[in-house]
Structures are given as structure tokens and as C-alpha cells.
Amino acid sequence: MARAFSPKIVTANHLLEGDVIYQTADDRWSRHISEAELITDEAHAQLRLLDASRQANVIVGAYLADAVSGDNGPEPTHFREDFRRTGPSNYVHGKQETSTQPRA
Amino acid sequence: MYRYSEFDTAFLAERNAQFRAQVERRIDGSLTEDEFKPLRLMNGLYLQLHAYMLRVAIPYGTLNSAQMRQLALLAEKWDKGYGHFTTRQNIQYNWPKLNDVPDMLDALAEVGMHAIQTSGNTIRNVTADHFAGAAADEVADPRPYAELLRQWSTDHPEFQFMPRKFKIAITGSENDRAVIKAHDIGLQLVERDGVLGAKVIVGGGLGRTPMIGKTLNEFIAFDDLLAYLEATVSVWNQIGRRDNKYKARIKITVHEHGIDDIRARVDERYAQVRPQFKGVDMALLDEIKTHFALPTFREASVATFEGAYTNDPVFRSWVDTNIAPHKNADHAIVTISIKKHGNTPGDATAEQMRVMADLAQEFGYDELRISHEQNVILPHVHKSDLPAIHARLKEHELATANIGLISDIIACPGMDYCALATARSIPVAETIATRFDELKLEHDIGHLKIKISGCINACGHHHVGHIGILGLDRAGVENYQITLGGDGSENASIGERAGPGFSYDEIVPAIERLVFAYLDLRDNADETFLQTYRRLGLAPFKAALYPEAQADAA
């Protein structure tokens, strides 16, 4: 019997900002994992990854990451993806920043 | 300090203009990421977990105040107000945006700095003893030769697409502060019959297959050294394995062929290469040496220093841990700790960088150094200025007296930033430092080097830590392996794995048990952790780390 397909999301980094982004069902790129399209079918996952890879002028390094359905949309299953959706643990930088930090 | 010639300046300007155009072509879609990636890496630009990262070379760890101020400017203008000093004497900016990077590189060029060859399969930034030029124990200042190596290796046509990266470290002292035995090539300056040359060590490295370098040649005179090094890199470039990136480094080539075979091949290649070197390199070296002439050390009384040392215990503690002997008896080498307890090892804010630049300009003959241990050094300071320097450092959280102690931890960025990491390093370092500060045991424990890597690539040098910590991903959970007895000095050794790893919550208590075991086991307060470990071996430390296993066996 084939192994059950574990649900996936398509994630990448933004070409200019480098920020972590997620592919949505309506073909946008969101900064928030909660807006990501949770893909439960393997063939569809491959297709969506291809869709992402074609957008080389917007994104870098698209890949499929494991995720599960949570109260607020998809959630990561691995701690690496948990850091990617949050930011580093030594400063409140990255997606934890509530507003853009002042830059001199 | 080396000052750029017109050639250097023109070269850098052209290179930066090329990269600016490459970035534009990437953004307008003319270049794919596959095409662009090797180009950005050649210019020090990585893509990490949350953002791009720009790695700027600080050649042989030497800076002047203007350069340090420019690093502060980059941190403030294009990053989040800080920079991270690394174990390869580089500085990394964790948050640049792609279209800002060409401006950052132009700003660096204004002060003769660049990010060239801080990545990719090239000869990387040449690192050196951070006390070079000031250390009381050195044969000669290794930096002129390091600068010659920088010029030789930059854009060297034969060495741009090698099997893998190649790292060279150089020291002028028998006491090795540059970890030369853990580099692809390590050079130790040696004088023989009045002629200056180097002992050449090859095939050291950490990473997934740690190796201590082997002696390729006991002495090569400066006259012949560049040709000899070119021959060595050339031999590896030809026979180094390109089929498997994990077997590509020269340490594997040396291991597979044996040092004698490699030496014979180098000698053969050297015979071909030597005639091509017609002495231009030596003329250049002589010219470079003039840039590194020692400052004229001022003469003054050291009475104020002695008074402060006697009367101020906080100052005395700082002097005892952070000051090293200088060539000139009235001067001292100051190591500024950027490892305040609980902070990220190696991170300095723009403001702190400016403070250190000001101190260098006012008191330090305008010189600064970055150490591979992620601290900043004022190499030449008259002792009478130490109280004033200490007072200024205190105002900016830079006066932590912990050099060489348990909280002076090397830690790689780990999974807080790095795309290759398998676990976090920084919070482990922060928690260990905070814990031992609370226990007030740090000075009692004495000399102890903890080094933490967040993956097997070992940027945090864990293999040569007296206590090494390696963060791994075990079945989707962070897990930390401990190695003991590593040493990055002239008596280099690779640490021994202590046993099964510990979870994120267990690792700091495990380190605490280990250190308390050492305090019980040591012969006397002067016996260091490493000495105790070498005397007693793994067993008693293992017993402290795994008390349950002991109970089960009983």
C-alpha cells in the first residue's frame, strides 16, 4: 500500500526582501502561513510547486513543506518551519516585529 | 594597516559595478536564480532562513576606526542596527534587501573593504592571529604575508572553481591563537638562520570529518613560500574529489593519498611553478610591510594604571581576564568582550561599533582586530589609558570580564538564521552564560572554552572546544551532542563524543553537571578543565553527564 500523503504547503523566500512567503489558493504570496493553501493531494502539490517555480522574478527557492490544519489555517509540523514563520529567537525581528523597525 | 593602491580601488569599483548589473538583471528577470546564485555567492551574499545575509571580509581581522565606523553605518542604514562577528573574522549582516546590497558594497569600498570570496569554492578570507603585530610571543607580524595572500588569491584565475572552499590561517607565534591546525592550510612563521619563513600545515578542518592538519613542510623561506602554496593548492585543485562534496576538501585528499604522496606531488608541481615567480611577490611583500610598521609607542608613566589596579576591584578583574601581554612592556592588548552574559555571542550594535572605533582612534593608534572567538581587540594600548577605556566600555555594556572563561562562548548563528542549521546555537550559549553568571562560579571555574555549532558543518568549532556542543535534528526535535577534550591551540585535538545527546531543555543542566564534576575532580584551582580531562579521561565526566546510566549499572 502506498504511504499516505502528508499535507503540504508551498513556501519560498521573496526575491527582494528575502522574507519567508507562502503560496495561497488564489495564487498570491502571503507573509503568513495561516493564508497558505494546504494541499492534501500529491499530484496537486507537484502542480502547485511548478506554478511557484515559474515565478522566478518574484520568489526564490520554492519547496513543499509539511503542514497540518490548525484553528487558524495551516501550521508547521517541524521546528524549522516554525522558526521560518516566526523569526529568530534572540531578537524580536522578522515576522515577530509588530511594525517596521525604524531605520536610520 | 594596508592602504589600497589605485589598482585595488579600481578593481573593487569594477567588481562592484559588475555585481550591481548582475543584481539588476536578476530583478528584471534576465537571470534565473540558478544563474545568479554563484554570482551572488562570489560576492558574499547568501539567502538564509528569514532574509539575505551579506558576509563582509575583515582580512586577517584587522580594521581601522574609519572602517569600523563604516561597518556601523551599514548596520544602521541597511540592516537592523547590529552586525554579527564570525569565527572567520568576518562580519555578517542578517537583514539586507537584495536591491540595497550594491549600495552596501559601494559603501564598503569607500573604506577599502569588500565581500569578495567570503563564499563559494575559492580561497576564502585569510585569517590571522588576532594579536598579530602586538603579541609579546611572536616571531614576526604575520599580516603582511596575509595581505600578500589576499592579493594573490583574490580573483586568482586558477582558483575560482575549485573542488570546494579553501581556508588559510596564519600566525606568527608558537602559541596558536588562529587555530591553524584546523585549516586547509595553516602557516606558522618561523625564523631559521636569520631567514623568515613558515612551517606549512595542510589538511586540517572541522565539519563532518574533523582532522588535525599535518606538517607538509617544516620550513619554507618567504622567498619560496608563495610558489609553494600555489603548488599545494594547484595539486589539490587537480586531484581533489569533485564527485562528492563531502570528500572534496583537502583534508580528505591528504587522508586518502597520505601526506608523503601529497608532499611528493607538491614538490613536483613546485618545480614547475617556481620559475614563474620572479621575485615580484617579494618586492610586493616588502612594499606591504611598510604599511604594517609598528606605531611609535608613546612613553608615559603607568602609575595611574597601577593605582586603579590596586584600588578598583572591578577594573582589576577586567584587567586580569581581558588584558594580554604586549611587545612593549608599558602597553597592553585589550580584548573587548562582545559576549555580555545573556547576549548573542559576536553581535555588536552600531553604537558599540562606534564606541570601539572612538577608543581605537583616541587610545589605540587607530587599530582594531576581530578575533575568531568573536571578540574585538584593541591591539596597542598604553597601560595608563586602561582605566579610561574601561570606564567608557562600561557605559556601553562592553566591559564584561570573561575572556577565556565559560561565558566566552563561540556560537554559530544556528537555526535562528542559518539555512543549513539543524538546531539553534545562540539561545544555548545565552542560557549557559546566564546560568554560570547567576552561580557566580565563572572565575572559579577558570579557563574553559565552550564552542557550539548548530549543524555538522562546525562553524562554531565545536570539535576543538574543551566542551563542544553540536545541535542536531533528531526525529524532528533539537538534540545536542557533547564532545569533550577538544583543543584549538598548538596542541590541537578533536573532542571525544561523550554519549547520547540531550534535548534543548536538558543541555544546559548537562553542562552544569559536567562543570560541577570538574570542580570536584580537579587537583587544585590552577588545573584547568582541559588538563583535568587529559589527566582523567572521559569516564568520570561521562558518569556526571549520565547519572541514570550509572544507577542502572549499579
Interface residues (C-beta under 8 A of the other chain):
Chain A: N13 L15 L16 E17 G18 D19 V20 A56 N57 V60 G61 T77 H78 F79 R80 F83 R84 G87 P88 S89 N90 Y91 H93 G94 K95 Q101 R103 A104
Chain B: R26 I27 D28 G29 T32 E33 L47 Q48 L49 H50 A51 Y52 E76 K77 W78 K80 G81 N94 W95 P96 K97 L98 N99 T344 D347 M415 D416 Y417 R424 I426 P427 E430 D473 G476 V477 E478
